[in-house]
Amino acid sequence: MFDNKTILVTGGTGSFGNACVHRLLTGYKPLKVIVFSRDELKQSEMAGRFPESQYPAIRFFLGDVRDRDRLYRAFRGVDYVIHAAALKQVPAAEYNPLEVIKTNILGAANIIDAAIDRGVKRVIALSTDKAVNPLNLYGATKLCSDKLFVAGNSYVGDSSTQFSVVRYGNVLGSRGSVVQLFREQRLHGRLTVTDPRMSRFWITLEQSVEFVLESMEDMVGGEVFVPKLPSMLVLDLAKACAPECRVEYIGVRPGEKLHELLISRDEARNTVMYEKRYIIMPVFPFFYGRFKSAGSQPVPEEFEYCSATNERWLTQEELASLVAGS
């Protein structure tokens, strides 16, 4: 579906953006792949990795999702938008709440308006497990963003634009990942772990890109796509990164959860499951007329998708293999 199409990636210079752009350029034959971001240095560095002589479809577009007019200019002639731009550092969000609201919430509203008015066919937005029963401001802004994108389908009018969301857990080796922290701490022989019970969902960067592209192909507008992921103990990850180091427990930090949720019990009432993913369905009457439910079944009563009660867990050996390859 991406051949001969123009795809724009907001936050395109980030970890996900780099991997997604590479996948689009090497796995398909797009007309254009537009990297939309606000950092000229990162765009310059990315242009060195993706030279136009080798990747003639790539374009770089400086801009900020806060800037509505710039989005309208960028979205002209665009078929699909992958929205990965966000402010996501939890401590920074607590200290600079209005800045995070402007990017994560008002930026989402700008994306929706520009996509509808410019005739973009599909928009898929990246979310996070922290948007489920949020405990910190970052999670709260992403929950609000998710609600905006789902609701965007109800006021497109005569436009054919569709909006959906993907939600997944921590990404192995992404910028700011705890793996980077453990590798830095390894040099000093001491790793800091908040709590030995702490668990997280885990997904590789390549898996996240594939899941987003597959979801964009299948979406009809309004879904929240959630992959079936393995869980891991943060303590096991620390041991996999540096088995020779001693571990120091420092306690759960403000705004941090002991375990992560990808689907809450309240959301489960509108959730169906497939072999490799869950879909949280919106409560729009028009959605069910176009949603293809073949192969799905409702989740069990009182279901919640929590990293602590997950059926699939990564062992230290599996984590060590993943870390070595990241």
N, C-alpha and C positions, 0 to 999 in steps of 0.2 A: 504493500500500500504506500510505501515511501518513495518508490521509483517515480521520477519526473514530478516530484512534489517539492514544495518549499516548506522547510521545517525550521522553526525558530525555537531556541533553547534559552530561556531566561536563566541567569546565574550560570551561563555557559562556560565560565572559566573555573568553576569549582571542581571538586573531585568527581562528582556525578557528571557534570557537564562535559568534562574532558573525555570521560569514558563513553558517554552517550554520543557525542559528536564523532568520536573515532568509530563507533559501531555503525552509525548512519553512513559515514563516508566510505567505509570498507565493506559493509554488508549489503548495501543498497546502491541505487543509482539516482540519488536525489537531484533535483534541479538546483536547489540551494539549501545549504545548512547555515543558518544565521546564528552567530554567537552574540547574545545580547547580555551585556554586563556593564558595570560602572567603573571597572579598574583598568586603566589603559596599560599599565605595566603587565598585568596578567594576560591581557589580550596580546600584547607584543610577544610575550614569552610563548603563548599558545600558537601564535602565527609562526614561530620558529619550529614548533613541532609539527604543524600542519601547513607546510608551504603551499602557496597557491599554485605553484608549478606542478605539484604532485596531487593536490586536492583542489581542482578548479571550482568546485561547488561551494567552497567555504566562504563566508562573509563575516566581518566583524563590525558590530554596531554598538557604539558606546551609548549608554543610557541607563536610567534608573527606573524601576517599576513604580516609584513614587511620582514620576513625571508622566502625567496622563498624555500630554501632547506628543511626547517623544514615543510613547507606545503606539499612538495612532499612526505616526510616521513609520515606525518599524514594522507594524503588522500589515502594511499595504501589500497585497499579493501573497500573503502567507496562508498556507493550507492548514498546517498543524502547529500548535504551540505546546511545548513541554515546559512547565513552569517549575523551575528548581531554585529560583532566587529566594533567599530568606536570610534574616538574621537569626542565628540559632544557638549562640553561646549563652547558656543558661545564666551564669553570673552576670554577664554584660547586660542581659535582658532585664534582670532584677534591678540593676543600677540605672539603666537607661530605658525605662518602659515606653515612653512616648516614641522614641526612635524605632523600637521594635514594632509598635503598633502601626506606625506609618509605613513600614516596609511590608510586614507580614499580613496586615489586614487591609489598609487602604491601598496598598500595592495590588492585592488580590482583586479588590473592587475595580481598580483601573484596568487590570488584565481582562476582566469580564466585559466591561463596557467597550473596550477597544476591540476585543474579539468579535463581539456581536455586530458592532457598527462597521467593522472592516470585512465581515463575511468569512472569518476563519471557520473552518469546518469542525475541527476538534481541538479541545484544550484538555490536557491532563495535568493535574497539579500534584506535586509530591508532598506528602504529609509525614507524620512521625507517630510512633507509639506514645509520645508524650502528649498528644492531643486527646488521648482517652483518659477521662477523669483527671484532668490536668492539675498538677500540684505547683507548677511554676508558671511564670508569665509567658515564657516561650511556648509551652504547651497550650496555654489558653489562647494565644494569638493564632496558633495553627488550627485549633478547634474552630475558632471563628472563621478562619480562612476556608476550612473544609466546608462549613455550613454555607458560606457565600458561593462557593463553586457548585455545590449541589443545587442550591436555590436558583443559581443562574439559569438552569434549564427551564424554569417556570416563567421566565419573562423574556425569552428570546423573540417572542412575537412571530413574525413571518420569516425570521432568520432560521437557518438550518444549523446554527452553531450548537455543539454539544459539549458539556463539561462533565468531567469525572475526576476522581481522586484515587491515588494509590497511597497505601499506608504500610510501612514496614519498619523494622527495628534498626539496631545499630549496624553500620556498614563497616566491614573489616577493612582497615587500612585507609579509610577516608580521612580528609584533613580534620585534625582535632580528635582523632580516634584515640581511645585509651591505649591502643597498641603502641602508638608513638610515645606516649608517656612512659609506658613500661620499658621501652627500648632506651629512652633517655636515662631513666632511673637505674637501669641495669649497669651503667657505667660506674655507679656509686655503690653497687652491691645491695641495694635496699629498694623494695617495691612497696608502695602504699595501696592498700585495699580498704575500702570503706567498711565492709562487713562480710564475713565468710559465707553468709547465706545469700548474698546478692546475686540475682540471676538476670540475664538479659536474652532477648532474641538476637539472632545473628544472621547476617546475609553478606555475601561478597559483593563487591562493586559490580562485577560482570553480571551476577544474578539480578541485581537491582535494575540494571539497564534492560536486560531481557524482559524482566517482569513489566516494566513500564511500557516498553514497545508492544509487548503482547496484549497488555491491557488496553492500550490505545487502539489496537486493531479490533478488539472485541467490544469496546464500549458502545453503549447506545445513549448515554448521557444520564447522570445522576448516581451512578454506582460509586461505592468506595471499595476498591479492590485490595484484598489483604492476602499475601502469600502465606502458605504453610511453611513455617520456618523451624529450625532446631533451636533449642535453648542451650545456654552454657552458664556455668558459674564463673563470675569474674575472678574468683580465686584460682580456678583451673586455668583460665586464660593467663593470669599472671605467672603461674608455674610453667605454662607452655612457652611463654616469652623468655623467661629467665629462671630455669629450674635451680640454678646454683645460688640465687639470691634469697635473702631472708625477707619475710613479709611482715609488714607492720600494719595493724588495723587502726584506722583513724576515725571511724564513725561515719554514719550517713550524713551527707552535707545538706544544708538547707535547700529545699526545692527538689530533692532527689528521692526517688522511690526505691524501695528494697527490691521489688519485682516490677516488671513492665506488663502492661495490658495492650493488646492490639484490638480486642473486641470486648466491650463490656457486656454485662448481663442484659442491660436495657437495650443495647443495640442488637443483641442476639435475636430478639423477637422478629427483626426484619432481615435476618442473615440466612443465606443458603451456602452450602459448601459443595465443592467439587474435589476432584482428586488432588489438585495442587494449590488450590486457593479458596478463599471465602469471598463472598460478595455481600456487602451491606447495601440493601436496597432502599431507595427513598420512598417517602409516603405520598408520591404523586400518582394520581389515577392514570395519567397518560403513560407512565413508565411501563406498566405491566402489559400494555398493548404492543410494545416493541421489544420487550426484554425476552430473550430466548433462554428459557429455563431448562432446556434439555440437558440431562446428565447431572442435575443438581438435586439436593435434598436439604430439608430444613436441618438446622443444627439442633442438638438435643435441648430439652427443657433445662433452664437454669445454666445454660452454657456460658462460659467466658473463656477468652483466649488469653491465658496468662503465662508468662515465662516460667513461673514456679510450678505450674501443674501441666505443663506441656508433655506430650507423649515422647517426643524425640529430643534427645540430649546429645551434645557433642562431648566426646571424651577428651582427655588431655592429649592423647595421641593425635586425634583428628584436629584439635586446635593447633597443636604444634605444626602439623602439616600445612594448615591454612595460613598460619602466621609466616611460615618459611616461604610460602609462595606469594605473599602480599608485598 
